[in-house]
Amino acid sequence: QVQLVESGGGLVQAGGSLRLSCAASGRTFSRLNIAWFRQAAGKEREFVAALKRPGDNTYVADSLKGRFTISRDNAKNTLYLQMNNLKHDDTAVYYCAARDGGVITSTVRSPGAYSSWGQGTQVTVSS
């Protein structure tokens, strides 16, 4: 089982930036398929971005391309989400998710593809 702990959320003005972090333990981090999801109040959990093994192929939700960047530091066992030019609609709880095993490319954007989840970190963007 992978343990995931998110941090870096907070209150930011529209147009500002935040960097979220997800610290992982319990498995070899470099082998993990890992992703970010978010869930706004009253809405379903939504795919944000993912890194798929092997090769760390990058996937980002179409609506977030150009503003959100996912990256990982295997030496620090940490996943990052850089969020720029934040908008009020980006307000949500952001979750880190991981799977220690294969993820089919067609499912990389699905929450069901991941077996481990963090507790989430709140991001609030004021307009």
BALOBA-1460 file (C-alpha; in Angstrom, 3 decimals):
// residues 127
<rec num="1" residu="q" x="0.000" y="0.000" z="0.000"/>
<rec num="2" residu="v" x="1.195" y="3.480" z="-0.879"/>
<rec num="3" residu="q" x="0.797" y="6.312" z="1.603"/>
<rec num="4" residu="l" x="0.249" y="9.746" z="0.075"/>
<rec num="5" residu="v" x="0.243" y="13.122" z="1.830"/>
<rec num="6" residu="e" x="-0.638" y="16.309" z="-0.052"/>
<rec num="7" residu="s" x="0.404" y="19.803" z="0.952"/>
<rec num="8" residu="g" x="0.645" y="23.286" z="-0.493"/>
<rec num="9" residu="g" x="-3.000" y="24.226" z="-0.772"/>
<rec num="10" residu="g" x="-4.398" y="27.496" z="0.464"/>
<rec num="11" residu="l" x="-6.145" y="30.731" z="-0.443"/>
<rec num="12" residu="v" x="-4.902" y="32.607" z="-3.491"/>
<rec num="13" residu="q" x="-6.224" y="35.453" z="-5.609"/>
<rec num="14" residu="a" x="-7.312" y="34.850" z="-9.186"/>
<rec num="15" residu="g" x="-4.303" y="35.068" z="-11.464"/>
<rec num="16" residu="g" x="-1.957" y="33.783" z="-8.791"/>
<rec num="17" residu="s" x="0.016" y="30.549" z="-8.564"/>
<rec num="18" residu="l" x="0.357" y="27.616" z="-6.196"/>
<rec num="19" residu="r" x="2.505" y="24.503" z="-6.160"/>
<rec num="20" residu="l" x="1.039" y="21.407" z="-4.599"/>
<rec num="21" residu="s" x="3.205" y="18.588" z="-3.314"/>
<rec num="22" residu="c" x="2.430" y="14.934" z="-2.678"/>
<rec num="23" residu="a" x="4.858" y="12.971" z="-0.536"/>
<rec num="24" residu="a" x="4.754" y="9.219" z="-1.127"/>
<rec num="25" residu="s" x="5.953" y="6.302" z="0.975"/>
<rec num="26" residu="g" x="5.492" y="2.579" z="1.186"/>
<rec num="27" residu="r" x="6.514" y="1.661" z="-2.335"/>
<rec num="28" residu="t" x="9.295" y="2.490" z="-4.768"/>
<rec num="29" residu="f" x="8.185" y="5.929" z="-5.886"/>
<rec num="30" residu="s" x="9.832" y="5.816" z="-9.294"/>
<rec num="31" residu="r" x="7.714" y="2.786" z="-10.229"/>
<rec num="32" residu="l" x="4.378" y="4.401" z="-9.411"/>
<rec num="33" residu="n" x="1.792" y="5.574" z="-11.862"/>
<rec num="34" residu="i" x="0.702" y="8.771" z="-10.210"/>
<rec num="35" residu="a" x="-1.881" y="11.491" z="-10.774"/>
<rec num="36" residu="w" x="-3.746" y="14.523" z="-9.495"/>
<rec num="37" residu="f" x="-7.524" y="14.773" z="-9.293"/>
<rec num="38" residu="r" x="-9.752" y="17.477" z="-7.867"/>
<rec num="39" residu="q" x="-13.252" y="17.683" z="-6.503"/>
<rec num="40" residu="a" x="-15.227" y="20.871" z="-6.158"/>
<rec num="41" residu="a" x="-18.114" y="21.108" z="-3.726"/>
<rec num="42" residu="g" x="-21.157" y="19.296" z="-5.076"/>
<rec num="43" residu="k" x="-19.316" y="17.942" z="-8.117"/>
<rec num="44" residu="e" x="-17.727" y="14.654" z="-9.119"/>
<rec num="45" residu="r" x="-14.022" y="14.008" z="-8.814"/>
<rec num="46" residu="e" x="-12.259" y="15.344" z="-11.907"/>
<rec num="47" residu="f" x="-9.001" y="14.330" z="-13.570"/>
<rec num="48" residu="v" x="-6.266" y="16.978" z="-13.522"/>
<rec num="49" residu="a" x="-2.987" y="15.397" z="-14.635"/>
<rec num="50" residu="a" x="-1.039" y="12.144" z="-14.574"/>
<rec num="51" residu="l" x="2.372" y="10.618" z="-15.131"/>
<rec num="52" residu="k" x="2.206" y="7.133" z="-16.576"/>
<rec num="53" residu="r" x="4.969" y="4.564" z="-16.414"/>
<rec num="54" residu="p" x="7.047" y="3.521" z="-18.196"/>
<rec num="55" residu="g" x="8.606" y="6.664" z="-19.517"/>
<rec num="56" residu="d" x="6.526" y="9.126" z="-17.481"/>
<rec num="57" residu="n" x="4.149" y="9.931" z="-20.296"/>
<rec num="58" residu="t" x="2.338" y="13.091" z="-19.288"/>
<rec num="59" residu="y" x="-1.410" y="13.610" z="-19.419"/>
<rec num="60" residu="v" x="-3.146" y="16.889" z="-18.557"/>
<rec num="61" residu="a" x="-6.842" y="17.689" z="-18.745"/>
<rec num="62" residu="d" x="-7.470" y="19.624" z="-21.942"/>
<rec num="63" residu="s" x="-9.066" y="22.527" z="-20.077"/>
<rec num="64" residu="l" x="-5.964" y="22.917" z="-17.892"/>
<rec num="65" residu="k" x="-3.208" y="22.662" z="-20.483"/>
<rec num="66" residu="g" x="-0.950" y="25.681" z="-20.482"/>
<rec num="67" residu="r" x="-1.730" y="26.511" z="-16.845"/>
<rec num="68" residu="f" x="-1.092" y="23.295" z="-14.875"/>
<rec num="69" residu="t" x="2.122" y="21.252" z="-14.957"/>
<rec num="70" residu="i" x="2.738" y="17.882" z="-13.310"/>
<rec num="71" residu="s" x="6.200" y="16.699" z="-12.360"/>
<rec num="72" residu="r" x="7.931" y="14.285" z="-10.017"/>
<rec num="73" residu="d" x="11.192" y="14.172" z="-8.085"/>
<rec num="74" residu="n" x="12.073" y="10.528" z="-7.552"/>
<rec num="75" residu="a" x="14.962" y="11.416" z="-5.240"/>
<rec num="76" residu="k" x="12.484" y="13.148" z="-2.905"/>
<rec num="77" residu="n" x="9.606" y="10.665" z="-3.429"/>
<rec num="78" residu="t" x="7.426" y="13.659" z="-4.260"/>
<rec num="79" residu="l" x="4.888" y="14.541" z="-6.925"/>
<rec num="80" residu="y" x="4.182" y="18.170" z="-7.781"/>
<rec num="81" residu="l" x="1.425" y="20.169" z="-9.433"/>
<rec num="82" residu="q" x="2.354" y="23.672" z="-10.504"/>
<rec num="83" residu="m" x="-0.773" y="25.751" z="-11.017"/>
<rec num="84" residu="n" x="-0.504" y="29.148" z="-12.701"/>
<rec num="85" residu="n" x="-3.026" y="31.834" z="-13.619"/>
<rec num="86" residu="l" x="-5.513" y="30.329" z="-11.197"/>
<rec num="87" residu="k" x="-9.201" y="30.932" z="-11.707"/>
<rec num="88" residu="h" x="-12.154" y="30.823" z="-9.346"/>
<rec num="89" residu="d" x="-13.289" y="27.606" z="-11.054"/>
<rec num="90" residu="d" x="-10.065" y="25.927" z="-9.906"/>
<rec num="91" residu="t" x="-11.369" y="26.023" z="-6.337"/>
<rec num="92" residu="a" x="-11.518" y="22.411" z="-5.141"/>
<rec num="93" residu="v" x="-9.950" y="19.792" z="-2.934"/>
<rec num="94" residu="y" x="-6.961" y="18.403" z="-4.799"/>
<rec num="95" residu="y" x="-6.055" y="14.737" z="-4.368"/>
<rec num="96" residu="c" x="-2.945" y="12.780" z="-5.186"/>
<rec num="97" residu="a" x="-3.502" y="9.216" z="-6.424"/>
<rec num="98" residu="a" x="-1.168" y="6.350" z="-7.212"/>
<rec num="99" residu="r" x="-1.026" y="2.796" z="-8.429"/>
<rec num="100" residu="d" x="1.858" y="0.400" z="-7.931"/>
<rec num="101" residu="g" x="1.237" y="-1.538" z="-11.100"/>
<rec num="102" residu="g" x="0.196" y="-1.090" z="-14.673"/>
<rec num="103" residu="v" x="-2.359" y="1.470" z="-15.787"/>
<rec num="104" residu="i" x="-4.007" y="1.042" z="-19.149"/>
<rec num="105" residu="t" x="-3.590" y="4.212" z="-21.184"/>
<rec num="106" residu="s" x="-7.319" y="4.481" z="-21.860"/>
<rec num="107" residu="t" x="-8.024" y="4.599" z="-18.110"/>
<rec num="108" residu="v" x="-5.310" y="6.990" z="-16.971"/>
<rec num="109" residu="r" x="-7.901" y="9.747" z="-16.500"/>
<rec num="110" residu="s" x="-10.237" y="7.551" z="-14.453"/>
<rec num="111" residu="p" x="-10.206" y="7.590" z="-10.627"/>
<rec num="112" residu="g" x="-10.791" y="3.843" z="-10.685"/>
<rec num="113" residu="a" x="-7.358" y="3.255" z="-12.188"/>
<rec num="114" residu="y" x="-5.668" y="4.246" z="-8.924"/>
<rec num="115" residu="s" x="-5.623" y="2.249" z="-5.716"/>
<rec num="116" residu="s" x="-4.094" y="4.700" z="-3.257"/>
<rec num="117" residu="w" x="-5.288" y="8.203" z="-2.396"/>
<rec num="118" residu="g" x="-4.169" y="11.036" z="-0.194"/>
<rec num="119" residu="q" x="-6.453" y="12.973" z="2.131"/>
<rec num="120" residu="g" x="-6.566" y="15.997" z="-0.151"/>
<rec num="121" residu="t" x="-5.551" y="19.633" z="0.132"/>
<rec num="122" residu="q" x="-7.950" y="22.558" z="-0.259"/>
<rec num="123" residu="v" x="-7.293" y="25.180" z="-2.912"/>
<rec num="124" residu="t" x="-9.465" y="28.273" z="-2.813"/>
<rec num="125" residu="v" x="-9.185" y="30.932" z="-5.505"/>
<rec num="126" residu="s" x="-10.788" y="34.252" z="-4.716"/>
<rec num="127" residu="s" x="-12.175" y="36.260" z="-7.609"/>
